Amino acid sequence: MGDQRPPEFGSLQEELDYWKDLAARQQQRAEEAQEELQEFQLMSRDYELELEAQLKHCEAQNCELLSANSRLRMDLENYKEKYESQHSEAHRQISSLEGDLAETTAARDHLHKYIRELEQANDDLERTKRATIMSLEDFEQRMNQVIERNAFLESELDEKENLLESVQRLKDEARDLRQELAVQQKPVQDRKSSLGSSITDAPPTSTSPPAAGLPTPPPHPSFDSVSRVGGDPLPPSARISALNIVGELLRKVGVRTTVGNKDSIVCQMLVKLARHRTLYRLRPGGGGDRVLRVSVDVLGYFHHYYASRCCLVSV
């Protein structure tokens, strides 16, 4: 406004009116400014009071906040210490748990390996058990066979003992019969020697009657005639079986059927067997058990046969 240059006036009155009008406007502006200043001062005082109140409030709040800040700082420090202690404790626990986890993992792996080994061992044991059961069954079967064989052998031993007793008894009887035969043959031999001397002196004849003192040997009976004595005639197969039985019986008792002095012993043994009608158990090689009763007729046939050869009269 100071930089404005006044206009050029044509007259003094115009200049005077101009300056009066300007002074009035400036006066009015000054009054308005004064009023504004007063209002501003009033407002500034109010603002100042309000700001002072706010300042006091802010200072009090700041003090509270500072105390709270210090308290929070202390809490933060405490929390930091707690966090550090808890962090160290957690780290220690984590390290311990990691070690436990490693040990547990190793133990689990070891247990898995042990379980696999146990399963393999169990499979081996099951196979061994099956093999053992099969071996046991085989052993039981063989044991049963051995038991049966032992029972068979025991029966054989009993039979052998019985046969030995029979053989001993027959030997005793044979010895007695041999002595008796020797006693009986002595006068017969004397009679034969005297008869032979008389025959040498007499002329030879084609048909001479038998001596009165000599016993006449009985005719040889056939097997059929002897078999008819006991009943029905025996078939050929039965005859052959009877002959085999008697031969095997003679082999068992250890008697040799030779011609001579022992024929009378065999004859007496057969007679003894015929009297007792003994039941003999014969076991041919490779065959099963056969229980055969020796026919009295067959024994009688052999008795007559050997009696005729031994010059025995009584059956």
MINU-567995 format. One record per residue (C-alpha): residue number from 1; x, y, z. Coordinates in steps of 0.25 Angstrom, whole numbers, m for minus. Example, Ala and Ser with C-alpha at 12.3 -4.5 7.8 and 13.67 -1.06 7.14 Angstrom:
// MINU-567995
    i      x      y      z
    1     49    m18     31
    2     55     m4     29
// end
This chain:
// MINU-567995
    i      x      y      z
    1      0      0      0
    2     12      9      2
    3     17      6    m11
    4      5     12    m18
    5      7     25    m24
    6     m4     35    m22
    7    m11     39    m35
    8    m10     52    m41
    9    m21     62    m37
   10    m26     72    m45
   11    m30     81    m34
   12    m26     83    m19
   13    m40     79    m15
   14    m39     66    m22
   15    m26     63    m15
   16    m33     68     m2
   17    m45     59     m4
   18    m36     48     m8
   19    m27     49      5
   20    m39     50     14
   21    m46     38      8
   22    m33     31     10
   23    m31     35     24
   24    m45     31     27
   25    m43     17     21
   26    m30     16     29
   27    m37     20     41
   28    m47      9     39
   29    m37     m1     37
   30    m29      3     49
   31    m42      2     57
   32    m45    m12     51
   33    m30    m16     54
   34    m31    m11     68
   35    m44    m19     70
   36    m37    m31     64
   37    m25    m29     73
   38    m34    m28     85
   39    m42    m41     80
   40    m28    m47     78
   41    m23    m44     91
   42    m35    m49     98
   43    m34    m62     89
   44    m19    m63     92
   45    m22    m62    107
   46    m32    m72    106
   47    m23    m81     97
   48    m11    m78    107
   49    m20    m82    119
   50    m24    m94    111
   51    m10    m97    107
   52     m5    m96    121
   53    m16   m105    125
   54    m12   m115    114
   55      2   m113    117
   56      0   m116    132
   57     m8   m128    127
   58      2   m132    117
   59     13   m130    128
   60      6   m139    137
   61      3   m149    127
   62     17   m148    122
   63     21   m151    137
   64     12   m163    137
   65     17   m167    124
   66     31   m166    128
   67     29   m174    141
   68     21   m184    132
   69     32   m184    122
   70     43   m186    133
   71     34   m197    139
   72     32   m203    126
   73     47   m202    123
   74     49   m209    136
   75     39   m219    132
   76     45   m220    119
   77     59   m223    126
   78     52   m233    134
   79     45   m239    122
   80     59   m239    115
   81     65   m246    127
   82     54   m256    128
   83     54   m258    113
   84     69   m260    113
   85     68   m270    124
   86     56   m277    118
   87     63   m277    105
   88     75   m283    111
   89     67   m293    118
   90     59   m296    106
   91     72   m297     98
   92     77   m307    108
   93     64   m315    108
   94     64   m315     93
   95     78   m320     93
   96     74   m330    104
   97     62   m334     96
   98     70   m335     83
   99     80   m344     90
  100     68   m352     96
  101     62   m353     82
  102     75   m358     76
  103     76   m368     87
  104     61   m372     85
  105     64   m373     70
  106     76   m381     72
  107     68   m390     82
  108     57   m391     72
  109     66   m395     61
  110     72   m405     70
  111     59   m411     74
  112     54   m411     60
  113     67   m419     56
  114     65   m428     69
  115     51   m430     65
  116     55   m434     51
  117     66   m444     57
  118     55   m449     67
  119     46   m452     55
  120     57   m459     47
  121     60   m466     60
  122     46   m470     62
  123     45   m474     47
  124     57   m483     49
  125     51   m488     62
  126     38   m492     55
  127     46   m499     44
  128     54   m506     55
  129     41   m509     62
  130     35   m515     50
  131     48   m523     47
  132     48   m527     62
  133     34   m531     61
  134     36   m539     49
  135     49   m545     55
  136     41   m548     68
  137     30   m555     60
  138     40   m563     52
  139     47   m566     65
  140     34   m570     72
  141     31   m579     60
  142     45   m585     60
  143     44   m586     75
  144     30   m593     74
  145     37   m602     63
  146     49   m605     73
  147     39   m607     84
  148     31   m617     76
  149     45   m623     72
  150     49   m624     86
  151     36   m630     90
  152     38   m640     78
  153     52   m643     83
  154     47   m644     97
  155     37   m654     92
  156     48   m661     84
  157     57   m661     97
  158     46   m667    105
  159     44   m677     94
  160     59   m680     93
  161     59   m682    108
  162     47   m691    107
  163     55   m698     96
  164     67   m699    104
  165     60   m705    115
  166     53   m715    106
  167     67   m718     99
  168     73   m720    113
  169     62   m729    117
  170     63   m737    104
  171     78   m738    106
  172     76   m744    120
  173     65   m753    114
  174     75   m757    103
  175     86   m759    112
  176     76   m768    120
  177     72   m775    108
  178     86   m777    103
  179     90   m784    116
  180     77   m792    115
  181     80   m796    101
  182     94   m799    104
  183     89   m809    115
  184     79   m815    105
  185     88   m816     94
  186     99   m824    102
  187     91   m837    103
  188     86   m835     88
  189    101   m834     83
  190    105   m846     91
  191     93   m854     85
  192     97   m849     71
  193    111   m853     73
  194    107   m867     77
  195     97   m868     66
  196    107   m864     56
  197    117   m874     60
  198    106   m885     59
  199    102   m880     45
  200    116   m881     40
  201    117   m895     45
  202    103   m899     38
  203    102   m900     23
  204     96   m888     15
  205     82   m889     11
  206     74   m879      3
  207     62   m879     12
  208     65   m880     27
  209     55   m877     38
  210     58   m866     47
  211     65   m869     60
  212     56   m871     72
  213     63   m862     81
  214     64   m850     71
  215     54   m839     71
  216     47   m838     58
  217     47   m823     53
  218     34   m817     51
  219     30   m815     36
  220     33   m801     31
  221     19   m794     32
  222     16   m784     21
  223     13   m770     24
  224     m1   m772     19
  225     m4   m784     28
  226      1   m776     40
  227     m7   m764     36
  228    m20   m773     35
  229    m17   m778     49
  230    m20   m764     55
  231    m33   m762     46
  232    m34   m756     32
  233    m22   m758     22
  234    m14   m745     21
  235    m12   m738      7
  236      1   m738      1
  237      3   m723      5
  238      0   m726     19
  239     10   m738     19
  240     21   m729     13
  241     18   m718     23
  242     19   m729     34
  243     32   m734     29
  244     38   m720     29
  245     32   m717     43
  246     39   m729     49
  247     52   m726     41
  248     52   m712     46
  249     48   m717     60
  250     60   m726     60
  251     69   m715     55
  252     64   m706     67
  253     67   m716     78
  254     81   m719     71
  255     78   m734     68
  256     85   m741     56
  257     77   m752     49
  258     88   m761     46
  259     87   m776     45
  260     94   m783     56
  261     93   m783     71
  262     87   m769     71
  263     74   m774     63
  264     69   m780     75
  265     71   m766     83
  266     63   m759     72
  267     52   m769     72
  268     51   m768     87
  269     51   m753     86
  270     40   m753     75
  271     32   m763     84
  272     34   m753     96
  273     29   m742     87
  274     17   m750     82
  275     13   m753     97
  276     13   m738    101
  277      6   m733     88
  278     15   m720     90
  279     11   m707     83
  280     23   m702     76
  281     25   m688     70
  282     34   m688     58
  283     39   m675     51
  284     45   m678     37
  285     55   m667     33
  286     48   m655     27
  287     34   m660     30
  288     24   m656     40
  289     20   m664     53
  290     14   m677     51
  291      8   m686     62
  292      8   m701     57
  293      3   m713     65
  294     12   m725     61
  295      3   m736     57
  296      3   m748     66
  297      1   m757     54
  298     14   m751     47
  299     22   m753     60
  300     16   m767     61
  301     21   m770     47
  302     35   m765     50
  303     34   m773     62
  304     31   m786     55
  305     41   m783     44
  306     52   m781     54
  307     47   m792     63
  308     48   m801     51
  309     62   m797     49
  310     66   m797     63
  311     59   m811     66
  312     50   m804     76
  313     37   m811     78
  314     29   m802     88
  315     24   m789     83
// end
